[in-house]
């Protein structure tokens, strides 16, 4: 049995464990949240080094890409400094592939016709694949990076503007404590702050990382389409209560749960038994085709 573990700075209330057969191989897949405790997170990484077949880095990104350059988060590098045996991935190697597939699937196979819709991507600096996919469909797209990550009232409306913002803010935010730019630990379970409602209200589709979506989620999401990465049953029920009509997660469903992209990448790395640096987009696409990959789709009106 292959063992894949996601070690997350996120809330322990989202912990999960499942045994699943994938392409003829049995996997033990688990998620361990540390409630934002950096020391505990670092200790867990070191404890699982050499024991797990692959480790997913959850609740924090290893890096973001701006232009052709990668900017590494200082805190993330410290967490895995002493991990030498087990490969660690944060989902970046797989994220663009899954999100482009999911958007194309929703646009073409589900017939959502994004060209006729207004789309809000709450934070696109770490989701260029999703951003580009929406632009390619002809959707009217607004990127909320400055609004939702930095609480600055400046919407971004073009890919050129997004790239400019990325090259400007990436060198700064990657040096900050991660909790200042992303909800970690118990803050992931906090009630929404109703201060950016107008951006939700003006959009047909709300897309991006669910913790950013949730952080400022208004009291009504009537007939909205939500496209995100990973959610719990509690999150699904909340979206249903607020009136959203459709939920699409870019990661597939495993035992009624959509795991994070870091978990999916760790599963594929363990399956391929290769160094992540040697794995190509073609490798990932081949395995996804073997898995008959499709995003999770939940009709919230049923």
Secondary structure, DSSP 8 states (H G I E B T S, - for coil): -EEEEEEESB-GGG-EEEEEEETTEEEEEEEEE-TT-HHHHHHHHHHHTTTSSEEEEESS-SEEEETTEEEE-HHHHHHTTT--SSEEE-SHHHHHHHHHHHHHIIIIIS---GGGSEEEES--TT-HHHHHHHHHHT-EEEE-IIIIIT--S--B-SHHHHHHHHHHHHHHHTTS-GGGTS--BGGGGS----S-HHHHHT-SEEES-HHHHHHT--S--TT-EEEES---HHHHHHHHHTT--EEEESS-BSSS-B--HHHHHHHHHHHHTS-GGG--HHHHHHHHHHTT---EEEETT-
